[in-house]
Amino acid sequence: MDIQVIDQYFRQYGTIAIFTIVLLEYLNLPGFPAGIVLPMAGIWASEGGISFLSALLISVLAGLCGCLALYAVGRVGGHLFLDKIIRKFPKQKIRIHKTLLYVQEKGNWGVFIGKLIPVVRTFISIPAGVLKMNLAAYSLYSTLGITVWNLSFIGAGYYFGKSVLQLLG
């Protein structure tokens, strides 16, 4: 997915596009990189298509929904899911076990920090569910991590958009 397609979705579908694309990205589906989607939401906000706060809140809500869905997968059938991934990608066994150990050792702070690390941030929800972390605490620390991550990218897009508008106008 390229920038023009994302921009077209934002302009055509508005906040629903932001929510949907960010949700799919947080579900760890290919083709929806946060490094493009979130800055584009910031640029769109800088142009007045949406308020900055709305873009942030929608993206955080979408991210949390995606994380909770993956947490539920982990909680309900996580061991089976992880075993299937390991059978399909045996080289990932060590990484998966390290992630489980990390979440188990670090707990809520591990989830928060994990939400700030590319790739780990979307995958960490499944081990959190497998380990049956407290849902309220998991949700809180996930929300905090998601907010920091999304704020960074949306903020960068917003300030970039404002700078370009100043140069042009």
BAFI-3210 file (N, C-alpha, C; in Angstrom, 3 decimals, decimal comma, padded with zeros to 6 digits):
// residues 169
n [1|2|3|4|5|6|7|8|9|10|11|12|13|14|15|16|17|18|19|20|21|22|23|24|25|26|27|28|29|30|31|32|33|34|35|36|37|38|39|40|41|42|43|44|45|46|47|48|49|50|51|52|53|54|55|56|57|58|59|60|61|62|63|64|65|66|67|68|69|70|71|72|73|74|75|76|77|78|79|80|81|82|83|84|85|86|87|88|89|90|91|92|93|94|95|96|97|98|99|100|101|102|103|104|105|106|107|108|109|110|111|112|113|114|115|116|117|118|119|120|121|122|123|124|125|126|127|128|129|130|131|132|133|134|135|136|137|138|139|140|141|142|143|144|145|146|147|148|149|150|151|152|153|154|155|156|157|158|159|160|161|162|163|164|165|166|167|168|169]
n.u [000,859|000,634|001,525|-000,205|-002,520|-003,317|-003,736|-005,867|-007,826|-008,135|-009,169|-011,508|-012,948|-012,563|-012,413|-013,105|-011,496|-008,959|-009,287|-009,848|-007,570|-005,483|-006,341|-006,147|-003,397|-002,466|-003,409|-001,501|-001,395|-000,166|000,995|000,143|001,794|002,749|004,557|003,940|001,138|000,376|001,917|000,731|-001,873|-001,316|-000,394|-002,735|-004,287|-002,886|-003,586|-006,151|-008,103|-008,958|-009,027|-006,006|-006,072|-008,307|-007,395|-005,329|-006,733|-008,526|-006,704|-005,428|-007,562|-008,209|-005,792|-005,780|-008,050|-007,175|-005,008|-006,325|-007,842|-005,824|-004,773|-006,941|-006,914|-004,515|-005,150|-007,312|-006,604|-003,870|-001,487|-001,819|-001,910|000,657|002,224|001,533|002,585|005,287|005,700|005,291|007,162|009,957|012,357|011,582|011,073|012,836|012,722|010,000|009,785|011,560|010,147|007,844|009,054|010,141|007,780|006,651|008,594|008,871|006,298|003,651|005,119|006,785|004,992|004,290|006,825|007,308|005,362|006,558|008,450|009,269|007,667|007,686|005,769|003,224|003,102|003,401|001,030|-000,179|001,487|001,012|-001,688|-001,547|-000,170|-002,079|-002,360|-003,505|-006,407|-007,310|-005,008|-003,271|-004,610|-004,433|-001,576|-000,979|-002,467|-001,115|001,445|000,738|-000,278|002,015|003,602|001,915|001,470|004,039|004,447|002,161|002,418|004,880|004,138|002,200|003,670|005,452|003,629|002,588|004,913|005,440|003,138|003,600|005,883|004,852|002,894]
n.v [-001,173|002,187|005,667|007,453|005,926|005,507|008,181|008,770|007,018|008,164|010,695|009,982|008,261|009,230|009,349|006,710|005,307|005,765|004,464|001,790|001,057|001,373|-000,438|-002,890|-002,895|-003,113|-005,611|-007,064|-007,594|-008,032|-005,328|-002,947|-000,681|001,045|003,099|004,528|004,908|006,207|008,697|009,804|010,218|012,241|014,247|014,658|015,686|018,061|019,464|020,078|018,179|016,609|016,820|017,018|015,746|014,081|012,365|011,094|009,889|008,171|006,497|005,318|003,984|002,172|000,758|-000,392|-002,025|-003,870|-005,000|-006,137|-008,054|-009,799|-010,482|-011,924|-014,083|-015,226|-015,847|-017,639|-019,680|-019,725|-021,301|-023,371|-021,853|-020,647|-022,950|-023,822|-021,739|-022,102|-024,653|-024,046|-022,037|-022,827|-021,568|-019,447|-020,291|-019,869|-017,070|-016,722|-018,099|-016,548|-014,140|-014,879|-015,461|-012,945|-011,364|-012,695|-012,275|-009,439|-008,455|-006,114|-003,761|-004,773|-005,202|-002,546|-001,459|-003,212|-002,402|-000,296|-001,144|-001,960|-004,594|-006,360|-004,983|-005,519|-008,258|-008,994|-009,114|-011,608|-013,493|-012,260|-012,831|-015,654|-016,044|-015,249|-012,641|-010,069|-008,609|-005,917|-004,537|-005,214|-003,936|-001,238|-000,746|-001,405|000,546|002,853|002,422|002,225|004,786|006,415|005,477|005,956|008,714|009,695|009,122|010,211|012,813|013,514|013,433|015,430|017,778|017,795|018,135|020,672|022,190|021,942|023,148|025,789|026,417|026,364|028,222]
n.w [000,000|-000,882|-000,281|-001,644|-001,987|000,669|001,419|-000,296|000,732|003,305|002,637|001,298|003,052|005,581|009,124|009,560|007,824|008,949|011,426|010,575|008,983|010,849|012,806|011,385|010,982|013,617|014,118|013,057|010,345|007,056|004,950|006,022|007,207|010,135|010,045|007,800|007,739|010,195|010,235|007,945|008,840|010,650|008,897|007,458|009,520|009,954|007,738|008,257|007,902|009,930|013,498|015,428|017,934|017,608|015,576|016,963|019,137|017,780|016,491|018,690|019,920|017,863|017,747|020,319|020,152|018,205|019,590|021,791|020,496|019,574|022,048|023,059|021,271|022,086|024,736|024,559|022,690|022,591|023,050|021,201|018,869|018,884|018,762|016,219|014,656|015,237|014,141|011,468|011,022|012,019|012,759|014,272|016,798|019,002|019,252|019,872|022,320|023,820|023,838|025,268|027,751|028,338|028,626|030,769|032,774|032,872|032,973|033,231|032,647|030,743|028,670|028,111|027,288|025,187|023,376|022,201|020,469|017,217|015,386|017,690|019,111|018,044|018,142|020,814|022,193|021,933|023,436|025,933|026,297|026,285|028,652|030,342|031,441|033,649|032,486|032,724|033,597|031,511|029,396|030,197|030,248|027,638|026,289|027,128|025,973|023,247|022,878|023,218|021,061|018,790|019,082|018,624|015,863|014,575|015,468|014,272|011,562|011,601|012,267|010,131|008,034|008,701|008,416|005,659|004,652|005,538|004,075|001,504|001,585]
ca.u [000,000|001,493|001,042|-001,353|-003,702|-003,727|-004,289|-007,181|-008,743|-008,418|-010,029|-012,796|-013,673|-012,345|-011,924|-013,312|-010,290|-007,880|-009,572|-009,741|-006,188|-004,680|-006,773|-005,538|-001,958|-002,259|-003,694|-000,268|-001,638|000,804|000,549|-000,340|002,865|002,492|005,481|003,306|-000,257|000,245|002,318|-000,280|-002,974|-000,828|-000,410|-004,146|-004,712|-002,264|-004,321|-007,494|-009,053|-009,373|-008,212|-004,882|-006,529|-009,180|-006,546|-004,634|-007,689|-009,019|-005,620|-005,198|-008,694|-008,028|-004,665|-006,191|-008,959|-006,342|-004,238|-007,238|-008,201|-004,701|-004,725|-007,984|-006,390|-003,528|-005,791|-008,196|-005,923|-002,522|-000,462|-002,036|-001,526|002,115|002,771|001,324|003,576|006,602|005,793|005,389|008,397|010,751|013,409|010,989|010,839|013,628|012,167|008,699|010,039|012,153|009,080|007,049|009,854|010,223|006,496|006,481|009,511|008,693|004,892|002,997|006,115|007,242|003,994|004,454|008,058|007,106|004,532|007,411|009,470|008,683|007,381|007,320|004,601|001,970|003,158|003,461|-000,317|-000,480|002,082|000,318|-002,894|-001,137|000,206|-003,294|-002,131|-004,717|-006,898|-007,363|-003,637|-002,781|-005,246|-003,853|-000,191|-001,025|-002,946|-000,024|002,455|000,141|-000,383|003,355|004,002|001,083|001,732|005,309|004,305|001,167|003,035|005,877|003,392|001,532|004,661|005,921|002,565|002,561|006,125|005,242|002,126|004,245|006,782|004,050|001,932]
ca.v [000,000|003,366|006,882|008,029|005,105|005,829|009,536|008,677|006,422|009,153|011,749|009,423|007,618|009,969|008,692|005,263|004,789|005,759|003,389|000,479|000,770|001,207|-001,705|-003,980|-002,864|-003,643|-007,046|-007,613|-008,039|-007,413|-004,283|-001,767|-000,238|002,229|004,145|005,301|005,214|007,191|010,036|010,325|010,741|013,519|015,211|014,959|016,576|019,378|020,125|020,396|017,116|016,059|017,442|016,192|014,923|013,043|011,383|010,323|009,057|007,112|005,534|004,577|003,072|001,110|-000,051|-001,174|-003,075|-004,888|-005,678|-006,956|-009,220|-010,730|-010,969|-012,950|-015,257|-015,824|-016,355|-018,761|-020,788|-019,234|-022,344|-024,036|-020,880|-020,521|-024,215|-023,831|-020,817|-022,735|-025,727|-023,440|-021,245|-023,356|-020,639|-018,464|-020,911|-019,191|-015,717|-016,847|-018,447|-015,366|-013,168|-015,378|-015,283|-011,502|-010,898|-013,304|-011,630|-007,991|-008,174|-004,956|-002,862|-005,436|-004,913|-001,135|-001,321|-003,976|-001,620|000,736|-001,812|-002,502|-006,025|-006,843|-004,256|-006,154|-009,679|-009,206|-009,324|-013,044|-014,055|-011,716|-013,638|-017,014|-015,995|-014,832|-011,414|-009,371|-007,874|-004,473|-004,030|-005,348|-002,873|000,052|-000,619|-001,389|001,877|003,807|002,184|002,583|006,246|006,966|005,110|006,664|010,140|009,984|009,081|011,196|014,117|013,778|013,760|016,718|018,855|017,796|018,753|022,113|022,801|022,007|024,190|027,083|026,652|026,590|029,294]
ca.w [000,000|-000,937|000,366|-002,363|-001,707|002,041|001,373|-000,946|001,713|004,337|002,086|000,908|004,147|006,816|010,336|009,438|007,168|009,938|012,376|009,926|008,585|012,063|013,404|010,627|011,240|014,967|014,057|012,494|008,983|006,145|004,038|006,718|008,100|010,953|009,625|006,732|008,074|011,274|009,792|007,010|009,666|011,160|007,786|007,193|010,606|009,764|006,649|008,728|007,580|011,213|014,539|015,858|019,046|017,061|014,887|017,992|019,876|016,887|016,266|019,938|020,067|016,871|018,198|021,483|019,661|017,581|020,634|022,582|019,676|019,623|023,438|023,154|020,554|022,975|025,957|024,257|022,017|022,341|022,932|019,905|017,843|018,883|018,257|014,766|014,092|015,377|013,131|010,141|010,981|013,135|013,175|015,178|018,105|020,038|019,422|020,549|023,717|024,466|024,051|026,399|028,961|028,574|029,154|032,082|033,716|032,973|033,263|032,618|032,067|029,528|027,633|027,749|026,507|023,957|022,448|021,608|019,654|015,983|015,290|019,019|019,609|017,657|018,488|022,263|022,720|021,978|024,660|027,103|026,443|026,661|030,068|031,059|032,207|034,061|031,322|032,991|033,611|030,141|028,600|030,602|029,793|026,174|025,882|027,336|024,938|021,951|022,830|022,984|019,692|017,817|019,236|017,954|014,409|014,149|015,728|013,230|010,344|011,799|012,163|008,752|007,241|009,012|007,811|004,211|004,402|005,728|002,932|000,293|001,654]
c.u [000,900|000,785|-000,191|-002,633|-004,222|-004,357|-005,692|-008,212|-009,128|-009,403|-011,430|-013,602|-013,449|-011,830|-012,125|-012,080|-009,137|-008,084|-009,302|-008,297|-005,308|-005,053|-006,110|-004,032|-001,663|-002,638|-002,536|-000,482|-000,679|000,174|000,088|000,703|002,541|003,366|004,954|001,929|-000,368|000,754|001,317|-001,492|-002,580|-000,829|-001,841|-004,693|-004,125|-002,965|-005,749|-008,532|-009,657|-008,553|-007,101|-005,327|-007,435|-008,375|-005,844|-005,592|-008,207|-007,942|-005,346|-006,329|-008,568|-006,892|-005,039|-007,137|-008,172|-005,561|-005,120|-007,679|-007,077|-004,500|-005,738|-007,553|-005,402|-004,161|-006,598|-007,437|-004,477|-001,463|-000,598|-001,577|-000,012|002,773|002,645|002,342|004,964|006,763|005,981|006,706|009,313|011,859|012,889|010,800|011,572|013,059|010,841|008,904|010,677|011,082|008,193|007,773|009,935|008,925|006,279|007,346|009,185|007,252|004,368|003,984|006,706|006,290|004,161|005,680|007,918|006,297|005,331|008,479|008,797|008,656|006,916|005,992|003,273|001,942|003,005|002,087|-000,653|000,181|001,420|-000,975|-002,588|-000,836|-000,947|-003,042|-003,474|-005,166|-006,908|-005,954|-003,037|-003,324|-004,644|-002,443|-000,094|-001,440|-001,851|001,048|001,968|000,091|000,979|003,784|003,238|001,310|003,022|005,128|003,290|001,721|004,059|005,191|002,738|002,521|005,276|004,897|002,479|003,751|005,967|004,224|002,707|005,169|006,012|003,204|002,345]
c.v [001,228|004,592|007,453|007,244|005,423|007,212|009,530|008,077|007,429|010,203|011,231|008,919|008,263|009,121|007,182|004,625|004,724|004,584|002,022|000,126|000,550|-000,107|-002,880|-004,048|-003,454|-005,111|-007,792|-008,183|-007,328|-006,329|-003,002|-001,243|001,069|003,398|004,993|005,795|006,333|008,584|010,649|010,869|012,098|014,600|015,630|015,901|017,975|020,178|020,479|019,342|016,480|016,791|016,470|015,234|013,796|011,957|010,492|009,377|007,900|006,053|004,707|003,569|001,886|000,171|-000,940|-002,300|-004,215|-005,688|-006,586|-008,196|-010,254|-011,289|-012,101|-014,230|-015,988|-016,478|-017,627|-019,944|-020,492|-020,298|-023,074|-023,135|-020,776|-021,806|-024,298|-022,916|-021,462|-023,868|-025,149|-022,678|-021,688|-022,425|-019,596|-019,000|-020,165|-017,799|-015,763|-017,165|-017,290|-014,317|-013,594|-015,152|-013,804|-010,986|-011,447|-012,596|-010,161|-007,582|-006,960|-003,990|-003,452|-005,205|-003,476|-000,942|-002,044|-003,223|-000,517|000,163|-002,379|-004,036|-006,582|-006,239|-004,867|-007,623|-009,922|-009,483|-010,804|-013,691|-013,523|-012,489|-015,058|-017,069|-015,534|-013,645|-010,803|-008,452|-006,362|-003,874|-004,108|-004,211|-001,510|000,224|-000,651|-000,015|002,916|003,648|002,582|004,096|006,875|006,709|005,950|008,172|010,525|010,087|010,099|012,602|014,485|014,164|015,119|017,869|018,926|018,491|020,248|022,823|022,956|023,084|025,588|027,405|027,001|027,846|030,496]
c.w [000,000|-000,364|-000,325|-002,095|-000,306|002,082|000,761|000,013|002,795|003,830|001,755|002,108|005,507|007,964|010,309|008,789|008,147|010,887|011,749|009,591|009,814|012,762|012,703|010,855|012,617|015,077|013,404|011,096|008,041|005,278|004,703|007,697|008,829|010,535|008,488|007,173|009,110|010,882|008,794|007,760|010,247|010,096|007,481|008,269|010,415|008,669|007,051|008,396|008,811|012,269|014,950|016,955|018,561|016,366|015,904|018,705|019,030|016,684|017,517|020,159|019,101|017,284|019,362|021,063|019,014|018,612|021,479|021,809|019,713|021,032|023,607|022,438|021,454|024,184|025,681|023,658|021,732|022,172|021,602|018,763|017,739|018,383|016,743|014,070|014,127|014,359|011,734|009,954|012,140|013,622|014,178|016,594|019,225|020,315|020,193|022,027|024,483|024,770|025,213|027,721|029,342|029,202|030,554|033,127|033,946|033,257|032,513|031,975|030,796|028,372|027,163|026,855|025,169|022,921|021,754|020,673|018,398|015,994|016,639|019,449|019,212|018,077|019,986|022,884|022,850|023,205|025,940|027,360|026,876|028,153|030,957|031,997|032,573|032,926|031,549|032,950|032,207|029,272|028,917|030,045|028,266|025,677|026,036|026,251|023,553|021,802|022,539|021,540|018,677|017,880|018,520|016,445|013,893|014,344|014,675|011,924|010,423|011,619|010,779|007,855|007,460|008,364|006,307|003,870|004,544|004,557|001,674|000,377|002,344]
res [m|d|i|q|v|i|d|q|y|f|r|q|y|g|t|i|a|i|f|t|i|v|l|l|e|y|l|n|l|p|g|f|p|a|g|i|v|l|p|m|a|g|i|w|a|s|e|g|g|i|s|f|l|s|a|l|l|i|s|v|l|a|g|l|c|g|c|l|a|l|y|a|v|g|r|v|g|g|h|l|f|l|d|k|i|i|r|k|f|p|k|q|k|i|r|i|h|k|t|l|l|y|v|q|e|k|g|n|w|g|v|f|i|g|k|l|i|p|v|v|r|t|f|i|s|i|p|a|g|v|l|k|m|n|l|a|a|y|s|l|y|s|t|l|g|i|t|v|w|n|l|s|f|i|g|a|g|y|y|f|g|k|s|v|l|q|l|l|g]
***
